[in-house]
Amino acid sequence: MSQTVVLKVGMTCGGCVGAVKRVLGKMEGVETFDVDLEQQKVTVKGNVQPDAVLQTVSKTGKKTEFWPVEGASATA
């Protein structure tokens, strides 16, 4: 089942973007992804599990977390 996972990733330069693109390009189940350096936002679409995407991007050494959902409680 295809789903979209949105992450906030602490990227500061093109090298960071390249590292994120490299790990996502190797990840099984990923159909498409978009990396936005300015917003520090990574959007991944495909047959993937959110936790697996988070773990994979975390391997780059960048601070990685799920994109905050508007109006969601901080204890979710």
DSSP file with accessible surface (Angstrom, degrees, kcal/mol):
  #  RESIDUE AA STRUCTURE BP1 BP2  ACC     N-H-->O    O-->H-N    N-H-->O    O-->H-N    TCO  KAPPA ALPHA  PHI   PSI    X-CA   Y-CA   Z-CA
    1    1 A M              0   0  176      0, 0.0    47,-0.3     0, 0.0     2,-0.3   0.000 360.0 360.0 360.0 128.3    0.0    0.0    0.0
    2    2 A S        +     0   0   69     45,-0.2     2,-0.3    43,-0.1    45,-0.2  -0.561 360.0 164.4 -81.0 137.0    1.4    3.3   -1.1
    3    3 A Q  E     -A   46   0A  58     43,-2.5    43,-2.0    -2,-0.3     2,-0.4  -0.951  33.1-117.4-145.4 168.3    1.7    6.1    1.5
    4    4 A T  E     -A   45   0A  77     -2,-0.3     2,-0.4    41,-0.2    41,-0.2  -0.920  21.0-168.6-113.1 132.4    3.4    9.4    2.1
    5    5 A V  E     -A   44   0A   6     39,-3.0    39,-3.1    -2,-0.4     2,-0.5  -0.983   4.3-163.3-120.0 128.9    5.9   10.1    4.9
    6    6 A V  E     -A   43   0A  43     -2,-0.4    61,-2.5    37,-0.2     2,-0.3  -0.963  11.5-177.0-117.2 126.9    7.0   13.6    5.7
    7    7 A L  E     -AB  42  66A   0     35,-3.0    35,-2.6    -2,-0.5     2,-0.6  -0.888  26.3-136.8-121.8 152.6   10.1   14.3    7.7
    8    8 A K  E     -AB  41  65A  86     57,-3.4    57,-2.1    -2,-0.3     2,-0.4  -0.951  31.3-175.1-104.8 119.6   11.9   17.3    9.1
    9    9 A V  E     - B   0  64A   0     31,-2.1     2,-1.9    -2,-0.6    55,-0.2  -0.975  30.5-124.7-124.3 129.5   15.7   16.8    8.6
   10   10 A G        +     0   0   27     53,-2.9     2,-0.4    -2,-0.4    53,-0.3  -0.499  47.6 161.9 -73.6  81.8   18.4   19.1    9.8
   11   11 A M        +     0   0    1     -2,-1.9     3,-0.1    26,-0.2    -2,-0.1  -0.879  19.0 173.1-105.8 137.3   20.1   19.7    6.5
   12   12 A T        +     0   0  119     -2,-0.4     2,-0.3     1,-0.2    -1,-0.1   0.532  61.3  10.1-117.9 -13.0   22.5   22.7    6.0
   13   13 A C  S  > S-     0   0   58      1,-0.1     4,-1.8    24,-0.0     3,-0.5  -0.937  83.6 -84.7-155.9 177.8   24.0   22.3    2.5
   14   14 A G  H  > S+     0   0   54     -2,-0.3     4,-2.5     1,-0.2     5,-0.1   0.801 121.7  60.8 -62.2 -29.8   23.9   20.5   -0.8
   15   15 A G  H  > S+     0   0   53      2,-0.2     4,-2.1     1,-0.2    -1,-0.2   0.895 103.7  49.7 -64.8 -39.2   26.1   17.7    0.7
   16   16 A C  H  > S+     0   0    6     -3,-0.5     4,-2.2     2,-0.2    -2,-0.2   0.927 110.6  49.9 -62.9 -45.0   23.4   17.0    3.3
   17   17 A V  H  X S+     0   0   20     -4,-1.8     4,-2.8     1,-0.2     5,-0.2   0.924 109.8  51.7 -59.9 -43.6   20.7   16.8    0.6
   18   18 A G  H  X S+     0   0   26     -4,-2.5     4,-2.4     1,-0.2    -1,-0.2   0.894 108.3  51.1 -60.7 -40.2   23.0   14.4   -1.4
   19   19 A A  H  X S+     0   0   17     -4,-2.1     4,-2.0     2,-0.2    -1,-0.2   0.921 111.9  46.4 -64.5 -43.3   23.3   12.1    1.6
   20   20 A V  H  X S+     0   0    0     -4,-2.2     4,-2.3     1,-0.2     5,-0.2   0.937 113.3  49.0 -65.0 -45.5   19.6   12.0    2.1
   21   21 A K  H  X S+     0   0  103     -4,-2.8     4,-2.4     1,-0.2    -1,-0.2   0.891 108.9  55.0 -61.1 -38.7   18.9   11.4   -1.6
   22   22 A R  H  X S+     0   0  149     -4,-2.4     4,-1.0    -5,-0.2    -1,-0.2   0.941 110.9  42.2 -62.3 -47.6   21.5    8.6   -1.6
   23   23 A V  H  X S+     0   0   36     -4,-2.0     4,-0.7     1,-0.2     3,-0.3   0.891 116.1  48.8 -70.5 -36.0   20.0    6.6    1.3
   24   24 A L  H >< S+     0   0    1     -4,-2.3     3,-0.6     1,-0.2    -1,-0.2   0.863 105.8  58.1 -70.3 -34.0   16.4    7.1    0.0
   25   25 A G  H 3< S+     0   0   57     -4,-2.4    -1,-0.2     1,-0.2    -2,-0.2   0.788 110.2  44.1 -64.3 -26.2   17.5    6.0   -3.5
   26   26 A K  H 3< S+     0   0  171     -4,-1.0     2,-0.3    -3,-0.3    -1,-0.2   0.576  90.0 108.4 -92.3 -12.6   18.7    2.7   -2.1
   27   27 A M  S X< S-     0   0   31     -4,-0.7     3,-1.2    -3,-0.6     2,-0.1  -0.507  72.0-121.3 -75.6 131.3   15.6    2.1    0.1
   28   28 A E  T 3  S+     0   0  185     -2,-0.3     3,-0.1     1,-0.2    -1,-0.1  -0.426  92.5  22.7 -70.7 138.4   13.3   -0.6   -1.0
   29   29 A G  T 3  S+     0   0   30      1,-0.3    18,-1.9    -2,-0.1     2,-0.4   0.226  83.4 132.7  94.1 -14.7    9.7    0.4   -1.6
   30   30 A V  E <   +C   46   0A  30     -3,-1.2    -1,-0.3    16,-0.2    16,-0.3  -0.575  25.5 174.0 -74.6 125.3   10.4    4.1   -2.3
   31   31 A E  E     -     0   0A 124     14,-2.8     2,-0.3     1,-0.4    15,-0.2   0.853  65.9  -8.5 -94.7 -50.8    8.6    5.3   -5.4
   32   32 A T  E     -C   45   0A  80     13,-2.0    13,-3.2     2,-0.0    -1,-0.4  -0.976  60.2-173.3-143.7 157.0    9.4    9.0   -5.3
   33   33 A F  E     -C   44   0A  67     -2,-0.3     2,-0.4    11,-0.2    11,-0.2  -0.990   9.0-156.8-150.3 153.9   10.9   11.5   -2.9
   34   34 A D  E     -C   43   0A  98      9,-2.5     9,-2.6    -2,-0.3     2,-0.5  -1.000   5.5-160.8-132.5 130.8   11.4   15.2   -2.7
   35   35 A V  E     -C   42   0A  20     -2,-0.4     2,-0.7     7,-0.2     7,-0.2  -0.963   3.8-170.0-115.9 119.3   14.1   17.0   -0.6
   36   36 A D  E  >> -C   41   0A  45      5,-3.1     5,-2.0    -2,-0.5     4,-1.0  -0.903   4.4-175.2-112.1 102.1   13.6   20.7    0.2
   37   37 A L  T  45S+     0   0   63     -2,-0.7     3,-0.3     3,-0.2   -26,-0.2   0.906  82.1  55.8 -63.2 -42.2   16.7   22.2    1.8
   38   38 A E  T  45S+     0   0  183      1,-0.3    -1,-0.2     2,-0.1    -2,-0.0   0.913 119.6  30.4 -60.6 -44.3   15.1   25.6    2.5
   39   39 A Q  T  45S-     0   0   99      2,-0.1    -1,-0.3   -31,-0.0    -2,-0.2   0.524 102.9-128.8 -90.1  -7.7   12.3   24.1    4.5
   40   40 A Q  T  <5 +     0   0   64     -4,-1.0   -31,-2.1    -3,-0.3     2,-0.4   0.899  61.4 145.2  56.6  44.0   14.4   21.1    5.8
   41   41 A K  E   < -AC   8  36A  58     -5,-2.0    -5,-3.1   -33,-0.2     2,-0.5  -0.934  35.6-169.2-119.8 132.8   11.5   18.9    4.6
   42   42 A V  E     -AC   7  35A   0    -35,-2.6   -35,-3.0    -2,-0.4     2,-0.5  -0.988   4.5-168.1-123.1 123.1   11.8   15.4    3.1
   43   43 A T  E     -AC   6  34A  29     -9,-2.6    -9,-2.5    -2,-0.5     2,-0.4  -0.957   6.0-173.2-114.0 124.8    8.7   13.9    1.5
   44   44 A V  E     -AC   5  33A   0    -39,-3.1   -39,-3.0    -2,-0.5     2,-0.4  -0.966   2.8-170.7-121.5 131.6    8.8   10.2    0.6
   45   45 A K  E     +AC   4  32A  95    -13,-3.2   -14,-2.8    -2,-0.4   -13,-2.0  -0.963  37.6  72.5-121.1 140.7    6.1    8.3   -1.3
   46   46 A G  E    S-AC   3  30A   0    -43,-2.0   -43,-2.5    -2,-0.4     2,-1.8  -0.948  91.8 -42.9 154.2-171.2    5.9    4.6   -1.8
   47   47 A N  S    S+     0   0   95    -18,-1.9     2,-0.3    -2,-0.3   -45,-0.2  -0.608  90.0 128.6 -88.5  75.3    5.2    1.2   -0.2
   48   48 A V        -     0   0    6     -2,-1.8    -2,-0.1   -47,-0.3   -19,-0.1  -0.906  60.8-120.8-133.2 157.7    7.1    2.1    3.0
   49   49 A Q     >  -     0   0  127     -2,-0.3     4,-2.2     1,-0.1     3,-0.5  -0.865  24.4-132.3 -97.1 133.3    6.7    2.1    6.7
   50   50 A P  H  > S+     0   0   39      0, 0.0     4,-2.5     0, 0.0     5,-0.2   0.883 106.7  50.7 -52.6 -44.1    7.1    5.6    8.4
   51   51 A D  H  > S+     0   0  116      1,-0.2     4,-2.4     2,-0.2     5,-0.2   0.869 108.9  51.6 -64.0 -35.9    9.4    4.3   11.1
   52   52 A A  H  > S+     0   0   36     -3,-0.5     4,-2.5     2,-0.2    -1,-0.2   0.901 110.2  48.6 -67.8 -39.3   11.7    2.6    8.5
   53   53 A V  H  X S+     0   0    0     -4,-2.2     4,-2.7     2,-0.2     5,-0.3   0.942 111.9  49.5 -64.5 -45.6   11.9    5.8    6.5
   54   54 A L  H  X S+     0   0   39     -4,-2.5     4,-2.2     1,-0.2    -2,-0.2   0.932 113.0  47.0 -58.5 -45.6   12.8    7.7    9.7
   55   55 A Q  H  X S+     0   0  135     -4,-2.4     4,-1.0     2,-0.2    -1,-0.2   0.911 111.9  50.3 -64.6 -42.4   15.4    5.2   10.6
   56   56 A T  H >< S+     0   0   24     -4,-2.5     3,-0.7     1,-0.2     4,-0.2   0.937 113.0  44.5 -63.1 -47.3   17.0    5.1    7.1
   57   57 A V  H ><>S+     0   0    0     -4,-2.7     3,-1.9     1,-0.2     5,-0.5   0.878 106.2  62.4 -67.6 -33.1   17.3    8.9    6.9
   58   58 A S  H ><5S+     0   0   50     -4,-2.2     3,-2.2    -5,-0.3    -1,-0.2   0.792  87.6  73.3 -61.3 -26.3   18.7    9.0   10.5
   59   59 A K  T <<5S+     0   0  159     -4,-1.0    -1,-0.3    -3,-0.7    -2,-0.2   0.685  82.1  70.2 -63.4 -16.2   21.6    6.9    9.2
   60   60 A T  T < 5S-     0   0   29     -3,-1.9    -1,-0.3    -4,-0.2    -2,-0.2   0.616 112.9-117.7 -75.0 -12.0   22.9   10.1    7.5
   61   61 A G  T < 5S+     0   0   69     -3,-2.2     2,-0.2     1,-0.3    -2,-0.1   0.466  72.9 130.5  87.9   2.1   23.7   11.5   10.9
   62   62 A K  S   <S-     0   0   65     -5,-0.5     2,-0.3     1,-0.1    -1,-0.3  -0.629  72.5 -98.6 -87.9 148.5   21.3   14.4   10.5
   63   63 A K        -     0   0  154    -53,-0.3   -53,-2.9    -2,-0.2     2,-0.4  -0.511  53.0-174.7 -65.0 122.7   18.7   15.3   13.1
   64   64 A T  E     +B    9   0A  22     -2,-0.3     2,-0.3   -55,-0.2   -55,-0.2  -0.981  15.1 151.1-130.7 132.9   15.5   13.6   11.8
   65   65 A E  E     -B    8   0A  72    -57,-2.1   -57,-3.4    -2,-0.4     2,-0.1  -0.965  50.3 -83.1-150.5 163.5   12.0   13.6   13.1
   66   66 A F  E     -B    7   0A  84     -2,-0.3   -59,-0.3   -59,-0.2     3,-0.1  -0.449  56.8 -98.4 -68.2 144.1    8.4   13.3   11.7
   67   67 A W        -     0   0   69    -61,-2.5   -61,-0.1   -25,-0.2    -1,-0.1  -0.439  47.4-104.7 -62.6 131.4    7.1   16.6   10.3
   68   68 A P        -     0   0   75      0, 0.0     2,-0.4     0, 0.0    -1,-0.1  -0.377  31.5-132.9 -62.7 133.9    4.9   18.2   12.9
   69   69 A V    >   -     0   0  109      4,-0.1     3,-1.9     1,-0.1     2,-0.0  -0.739  27.6-105.5 -89.2 133.9    1.2   17.9   12.2
   70   70 A E  T 3  S+     0   0  181     -2,-0.4     3,-0.1     1,-0.3    -1,-0.1  -0.336 101.3   4.1 -58.2 130.0   -0.9   21.1   12.5
   71   71 A G  T 3  S+     0   0   88      1,-0.2    -1,-0.3    -2,-0.0     2,-0.2   0.483  94.8 138.7  77.3   1.2   -3.0   21.0   15.7
   72   72 A A    <   -     0   0   58     -3,-1.9    -1,-0.2     1,-0.1     2,-0.1  -0.513  58.9-107.1 -79.8 149.8   -1.6   17.7   16.9
   73   73 A S    >   -     0   0   70     -2,-0.2     3,-1.5     1,-0.1    -4,-0.1  -0.461  19.8-127.2 -75.1 147.9   -0.9   17.3   20.6
   74   74 A A  T 3  S+     0   0  111      1,-0.3    -1,-0.1    -2,-0.1    -2,-0.0   0.650 106.6  61.2 -70.8 -11.6    2.8   17.3   21.6
   75   75 A T  T 3         0   0  132      0, 0.0    -1,-0.3     0, 0.0    -2,-0.1   0.284 360.0 360.0 -97.6   9.4    2.3   14.0   23.5
   76   76 A A    <         0   0  122     -3,-1.5    -4,-0.0     0, 0.0     0, 0.0  -0.257 360.0 360.0 -62.9 360.0    1.2   12.0   20.4
